[in-house]
Amino acid sequence: LGLALEEAGRQEEAIARYEQTLRIVPDHTFARQNLARIRAERGMTLARSGGFAEAAAELRAAFQADADVPDVANVLAFTLVQTGRAAEAVDVLKRAVARHPGDINLTHNLARLLATAPDAAARDGETALRLALEVRNRTGGRDPRVLDTLAAAYAVVGQMDLARATGIEAAALARQLGDRALAEEIAEHTRSYVIRD
């Protein structure tokens, strides 16, 4: 019935039927996966339109129903940061990385968040640095965004000389790849890595 309702475009009713199925049969894989897919699609659409709070609710439900979709974790973490919940975003990404240790994008996003979270309580410089170095090694140092994250991780642990050098390298690589906007964004980050007396 849930599938029939979904195919008829009646998503709210389909969600209710999938949820009802899961109350009766909690390990019903088909209902769990379909519910997660519908919630993920709705959450992604809401996130693209800037409805971050609503997107976070849908994506959280999708993530809890089926945590095996890395894109859901990434977008959920983004929406949580946009709504001022960086610590929750860190938790989501840590859980996702634990389930998908080979996913470079998840690992990179976790490193970035741990290095740059607006909430200081959510930052963890040492872990950010370890993860950023791992991602840099796995990508061969050829991704300017990864190098920018590594620079931020160096900065958060107080290694400003390495932060500046890595930031300069990242901006140069972005320019070499023809991405002037990214190069300027990285250069702006790099200018903030100053040694304070």
The 8 nearest C-alpha neighbors of each residue, nearest first, counted from 0:
[[1, 3, 2, 4, 16, 13, 5, 17],
 [2, 0, 13, 16, 4, 3, 17, 5],
 [1, 3, 5, 0, 4, 6, 13, 33],
 [4, 2, 0, 6, 5, 1, 7, 13],
 [5, 3, 7, 13, 1, 9, 2, 6],
 [4, 6, 2, 8, 10, 13, 7, 9],
 [7, 5, 3, 8, 4, 2, 9, 10],
 [6, 8, 4, 5, 9, 3, 10, 2],
 [9, 7, 5, 6, 10, 4, 13, 3],
 [8, 10, 4, 5, 7, 12, 11, 13],
 [11, 9, 13, 5, 12, 8, 14, 4],
 [12, 10, 14, 13, 9, 15, 5, 4],
 [11, 13, 15, 14, 10, 9, 16, 4],
 [14, 12, 1, 10, 16, 4, 5, 15],
 [13, 15, 17, 11, 12, 16, 10, 18],
 [14, 16, 12, 18, 13, 17, 19, 11],
 [17, 15, 19, 1, 13, 18, 14, 20],
 [18, 16, 20, 30, 14, 19, 15, 1],
 [19, 17, 21, 15, 20, 16, 14, 22],
 [18, 20, 16, 22, 17, 21, 15, 23],
 [21, 19, 17, 23, 18, 22, 24, 16],
 [20, 22, 25, 24, 18, 23, 19, 27],
 [23, 21, 19, 20, 25, 24, 18, 17],
 [22, 24, 20, 21, 25, 19, 18, 27],
 [23, 25, 21, 27, 26, 22, 20, 19],
 [26, 24, 21, 27, 22, 23, 20, 31],
 [27, 25, 24, 28, 21, 31, 30, 29],
 [28, 26, 24, 25, 30, 29, 21, 31],
 [29, 27, 31, 30, 26, 32, 33, 25],
 [28, 30, 32, 31, 27, 33, 34, 17],
 [31, 29, 17, 33, 32, 28, 27, 34],
 [32, 30, 28, 34, 29, 33, 64, 35],
 [33, 31, 35, 29, 34, 30, 28, 36],
 [34, 32, 36, 30, 35, 31, 29, 37],
 [33, 35, 31, 37, 36, 32, 30, 17],
 [34, 36, 61, 32, 38, 33, 64, 37],
 [35, 37, 33, 39, 34, 38, 32, 40],
 [38, 36, 40, 34, 39, 35, 33, 41],
 [37, 39, 57, 41, 35, 61, 36, 40],
 [40, 38, 42, 36, 58, 61, 37, 41],
 [41, 39, 43, 37, 42, 38, 36, 44],
 [42, 40, 38, 44, 39, 43, 45, 37],
 [41, 43, 54, 57, 39, 45, 58, 44],
 [42, 44, 46, 40, 45, 41, 39, 47],
 [45, 43, 41, 47, 42, 46, 40, 48],
 [44, 46, 50, 54, 42, 48, 43, 47],
 [45, 47, 49, 43, 54, 51, 48, 50],
 [48, 46, 44, 45, 49, 43, 50, 51],
 [47, 49, 45, 46, 50, 44, 51, 43],
 [50, 48, 46, 51, 47, 45, 54, 52],
 [51, 49, 45, 46, 53, 48, 52, 54],
 [50, 52, 54, 78, 46, 49, 53, 55],
 [53, 51, 55, 54, 50, 82, 56, 78],
 [52, 54, 56, 55, 51, 50, 57, 45],
 [55, 53, 42, 51, 45, 57, 46, 52],
 [54, 56, 58, 52, 53, 57, 78, 75],
 [57, 55, 59, 53, 54, 58, 60, 52],
 [58, 56, 42, 38, 54, 60, 59, 55],
 [57, 59, 61, 42, 55, 39, 60, 75],
 [60, 58, 62, 56, 61, 57, 55, 63],
 [59, 61, 63, 57, 58, 62, 64, 56],
 [62, 60, 35, 58, 64, 38, 39, 59],
 [63, 61, 66, 59, 65, 64, 60, 58],
 [64, 62, 60, 61, 65, 66, 59, 35],
 [63, 65, 61, 62, 35, 31, 60, 66],
 [64, 66, 62, 67, 63, 35, 61, 32],
 [67, 65, 62, 68, 63, 64, 95, 61],
 [66, 68, 65, 69, 98, 95, 62, 99],
 [67, 69, 71, 70, 66, 72, 65, 62],
 [70, 68, 72, 71, 67, 73, 95, 105],
 [71, 69, 73, 72, 68, 74, 75, 105],
 [72, 70, 74, 69, 73, 68, 75, 58],
 [71, 73, 75, 69, 70, 74, 76, 92],
 [74, 72, 70, 76, 71, 75, 77, 69],
 [73, 75, 77, 71, 76, 72, 78, 70],
 [76, 74, 72, 78, 77, 73, 58, 55],
 [77, 75, 88, 79, 73, 74, 78, 72],
 [76, 78, 74, 80, 75, 79, 81, 73],
 [79, 77, 81, 51, 75, 80, 76, 55],
 [78, 80, 84, 76, 82, 81, 77, 88],
 [81, 79, 85, 83, 84, 77, 82, 78],
 [80, 82, 78, 79, 83, 77, 51, 84],
 [83, 81, 79, 80, 84, 78, 52, 51],
 [84, 82, 80, 81, 85, 79, 118, 117],
 [83, 85, 79, 80, 87, 86, 82, 88],
 [84, 86, 80, 88, 87, 83, 121, 79],
 [87, 85, 121, 89, 88, 84, 90, 120],
 [88, 86, 90, 89, 85, 84, 91, 79],
 [87, 89, 76, 85, 91, 86, 90, 79],
 [90, 88, 86, 92, 87, 91, 93, 85],
 [89, 91, 87, 93, 88, 92, 94, 86],
 [92, 90, 88, 94, 89, 93, 95, 87],
 [91, 93, 95, 89, 94, 90, 109, 96],
 [94, 92, 90, 96, 95, 91, 89, 97],
 [95, 93, 97, 91, 92, 96, 90, 98],
 [94, 96, 92, 98, 97, 93, 99, 91],
 [97, 95, 99, 100, 93, 98, 94, 92],
 [96, 98, 94, 95, 99, 100, 93, 92],
 [97, 99, 95, 96, 100, 94, 67, 66],
 [100, 98, 96, 101, 102, 97, 95, 69],
 [101, 99, 96, 102, 97, 98, 106, 103],
 [100, 102, 99, 103, 96, 106, 105, 98],
 [103, 101, 105, 104, 99, 100, 106, 96],
 [102, 104, 106, 105, 107, 101, 134, 100],
 [103, 105, 107, 106, 102, 108, 73, 109],
 [106, 104, 108, 107, 103, 102, 96, 109],
 [107, 105, 103, 109, 104, 108, 96, 110],
 [106, 108, 104, 110, 109, 105, 103, 111],
 [109, 107, 111, 105, 110, 106, 104, 112],
 [108, 110, 106, 112, 111, 107, 92, 113],
 [111, 109, 127, 107, 113, 108, 130, 112],
 [112, 110, 108, 114, 148, 109, 113, 115],
 [111, 113, 116, 109, 115, 114, 110, 108],
 [112, 114, 122, 123, 110, 127, 111, 115],
 [115, 113, 152, 111, 112, 127, 124, 122],
 [114, 116, 112, 113, 111, 117, 122, 151],
 [117, 115, 112, 118, 122, 113, 121, 114],
 [116, 118, 119, 115, 85, 121, 83, 122],
 [117, 119, 116, 120, 121, 85, 122, 86],
 [120, 118, 122, 121, 117, 116, 115, 123],
 [119, 121, 118, 122, 86, 123, 116, 117],
 [122, 120, 86, 119, 118, 116, 85, 113],
 [123, 121, 113, 119, 120, 116, 114, 124],
 [124, 122, 113, 126, 125, 127, 114, 121],
 [125, 123, 127, 156, 155, 126, 114, 152],
 [124, 126, 128, 127, 123, 129, 156, 152],
 [125, 127, 129, 128, 124, 123, 130, 110],
 [128, 126, 110, 124, 130, 113, 125, 114],
 [129, 127, 152, 131, 125, 126, 130, 124],
 [128, 130, 126, 132, 127, 131, 125, 133],
 [131, 129, 133, 127, 132, 128, 110, 126],
 [132, 130, 149, 128, 134, 133, 129, 110],
 [133, 131, 135, 129, 130, 134, 128, 136],
 [132, 134, 130, 136, 131, 135, 137, 129],
 [133, 135, 137, 131, 136, 132, 138, 130],
 [136, 134, 140, 132, 138, 137, 133, 139],
 [137, 135, 139, 133, 134, 138, 132, 140],
 [136, 138, 134, 135, 139, 133, 140, 103],
 [139, 137, 135, 140, 136, 134, 141, 142],
 [138, 140, 136, 141, 137, 135, 142, 134],
 [139, 141, 135, 138, 142, 136, 146, 145],
 [140, 142, 139, 138, 143, 172, 135, 146],
 [143, 141, 145, 144, 140, 146, 138, 172],
 [142, 144, 169, 146, 145, 173, 172, 147],
 [145, 143, 147, 146, 142, 148, 169, 185],
 [144, 146, 148, 142, 147, 143, 135, 149],
 [145, 147, 149, 143, 169, 148, 144, 150],
 [148, 146, 144, 150, 145, 149, 166, 169],
 [149, 147, 151, 145, 146, 150, 111, 152],
 [148, 150, 146, 152, 131, 151, 147, 153],
 [149, 151, 162, 147, 153, 165, 148, 166],
 [152, 150, 154, 148, 149, 153, 114, 155],
 [153, 151, 128, 149, 114, 155, 154, 150],
 [152, 154, 162, 158, 150, 156, 151, 155],
 [155, 153, 157, 151, 159, 162, 152, 158],
 [154, 156, 152, 124, 157, 153, 114, 151],
 [157, 155, 124, 154, 153, 158, 152, 125],
 [156, 158, 154, 155, 159, 153, 194, 162],
 [159, 157, 153, 154, 161, 160, 156, 162],
 [158, 160, 162, 154, 161, 157, 192, 163],
 [161, 159, 163, 162, 158, 164, 194, 192],
 [160, 162, 164, 159, 163, 158, 165, 153],
 [163, 161, 150, 159, 153, 154, 165, 160],
 [162, 164, 166, 160, 161, 165, 189, 192],
 [165, 163, 161, 167, 166, 162, 160, 168],
 [164, 166, 168, 150, 162, 167, 163, 161],
 [167, 165, 169, 163, 189, 168, 150, 164],
 [166, 168, 164, 170, 165, 169, 163, 171],
 [167, 169, 165, 171, 166, 170, 172, 164],
 [170, 168, 143, 166, 172, 146, 167, 171],
 [171, 169, 182, 173, 167, 172, 185, 168],
 [172, 170, 174, 168, 169, 173, 175, 167],
 [171, 173, 175, 169, 174, 170, 143, 176],
 [172, 174, 182, 176, 170, 178, 175, 171],
 [175, 173, 177, 171, 176, 172, 178, 179],
 [174, 176, 172, 177, 173, 171, 178, 170],
 [175, 177, 173, 174, 178, 172, 179, 171],
 [176, 178, 174, 175, 179, 173, 172, 182],
 [179, 177, 173, 174, 181, 180, 176, 182],
 [178, 180, 182, 174, 181, 177, 183, 173],
 [181, 179, 183, 182, 178, 184, 173, 174],
 [180, 182, 184, 183, 179, 178, 185, 173],
 [183, 181, 170, 179, 173, 185, 180, 184],
 [182, 184, 186, 180, 185, 181, 187, 179],
 [185, 183, 181, 187, 186, 182, 180, 188],
 [184, 186, 188, 182, 187, 183, 170, 181],
 [187, 185, 183, 189, 188, 184, 170, 182],
 [186, 188, 184, 190, 185, 189, 183, 191],
 [189, 187, 185, 186, 191, 190, 184, 192],
 [188, 190, 186, 166, 191, 187, 192, 163],
 [189, 191, 187, 192, 188, 186, 193, 163],
 [190, 192, 189, 188, 193, 187, 163, 186],
 [193, 191, 189, 190, 159, 163, 154, 162],
 [192, 194, 191, 195, 159, 190, 163, 160],
 [195, 193, 159, 196, 192, 160, 157, 158],
 [194, 196, 193, 192, 159, 157, 191, 158],
 [195, 194, 193, 157, 159, 192, 158, 160]]
